[in-house]
Amino acid sequence: MIPASSLIHALLKASLIAIIGLAPTLLQGATDSSFKPSPVPGGVAVIDLGSSNDPRPTVHFGTKRTMVVDQDGRWKALIGLPLTVLPGSKIISVQRAEKSREEMISFQIAPKNYPEQRIKIKETKYVSPDKEQLARISKEAGHIGAQFRIWRDVSDIPLLMDWPVDGRLSSPFGLKRFFNDKPRKPHSGIDIAAPEGTDILMPISGVVTDTGDYYFNGNTVFIDHGQGMISMFCHLSKINVKKGDVLARGQKVGEVGKTGRVTGPHLHWSLSLNQSRVDPMLFLPEHKNAGQTGTDSK
């Protein structure tokens, strides 16, 4: 006889997805020693696509291609979920080499409510930019968007990352932000406060796709880790890399600074997956200062 607890667990797991075609599983457990799937706005859903003995399938969430990695002999699709996505049932399309038709798989996104953060900015140009500054911001936004659209096919991407800076988590991901009591976009990364000049190191390997000085972000580096996973490091005091550099895990990228819109020296790290900013904490091990939050943030 099957124990009641096992039967309940199986029913809950089966209810997570409805499938047209072969039935894979939406995983709630880790696919790496520290990666933490979180199917919520700003999180990452992980869907099991079957044995990696078969050719790697191609997966799209809407029009955007998503990461597919081999974990423990299984193909896993990692779906980056934007902060703006509504909870409920969503669909990915899966193209398998041996099939002519796409397979449609549905999965559930749970709701999540992020807290507010209110920040006082002394320089009002970073709260209410003038016409000329808005034109610069608009131009830069287009360039930043192009960086997040980069796709480089890489087969082996570790999901366990290293903290890029030894510092204090001063602002977590997803905060509803108010600058001088004016509502602005949610916080699309994490802020790690550290003394100016502290080394910023690669969390995993990647290729530098661009560097530059941006209105809000200050000195910034974009790094392509492969399969649509892009890191954006902001507010640097010094950039030690250039476009095209191939960097290994642990290699120096630059130094912590306070350029752009800041209240103190820190690293702002945005992590993008299929063009959606997701919480980098999902890919990081526990940090000794992870619970110590403050306001020295972008």
C-alpha positions, 0 to 999 in steps of 0.5 A: 500500500502506498503511504498517504504522504507519498500519494499526496506528494505525487498528486501535488507534483503532477498538478504543477503542469499540464502537457500536450505531448510527453510529460516532463516535470517542473522541478522545485528542487535544486538542479545544482549544489546551490541553485534555487529554482523559484517560479515567481516574478523575477525568479527562474522556473526549471522544467525537466525535458527528458534524458540528455542522451537525446539531442538538446532540444530548443526551447522558447518562452514567448519569442525568446529562446531559453537556456537548456543545460544538462543536469544529472543526465537530464535536459533542464530548461531554465526560464527567466521570469520578468518582474512584470509577469503575471502569476498563473499558467504559462507555456513554453515551446519545445522543438526536439530534433527527432520531431517535426512539430513543436511540443507545448508545455505549460507551467505555473508561476506563483505570486510574489510581493516584494517590499518597498525601499525609499531612497534619498538622492541629493542630486535631483538630476538622478530623480527628475532628469531634464530633456537632454538627460532623458535623451541620453537615458533613452539612447543608453536604454536601447544599447543596454537592451541590445546587450541583454539580447545577445545569444551565444551557444554554450553547452556547459554552464555551471549554475553555482556562481561565486559572489563577485564582491566580498561585501554586504548585501545592501539592497536585495532584488525586486524592491519597489523603489521610491527615489525622493518619494517618487515611484521608479522601476523595481530594483532589477539586481542586487547591490553589494556594498564594499569599500571603493576599490574592492576587487570585482571578480567573475562569478563564472566564466564569460566573454565581455561584450561591452563596457561604458559610462552610463547615466544611471549605471555609471561605469558598467561592464556587460558579460555574456556567460552563454545561452542568454545569461548576461551579467551587468556590473554597474558603478565601477570606479575602475574597469580592468577589461575590454570588449572581447576579453574571455574571462575565467571564473575568479578573474578580476573585472574591475573595482567597486565604485560610486559612479552614476546614481548612488548613495555610496560605493557598491556593486550593482549586479543585474543577471539576465536570463532570456532577456528577463532580469532575475534574482542573482541570489538564486545562483549564489551560496549562502553569504556571511553578510547576506542578511545585512541590508542597507540603502547604499544602492543605485 
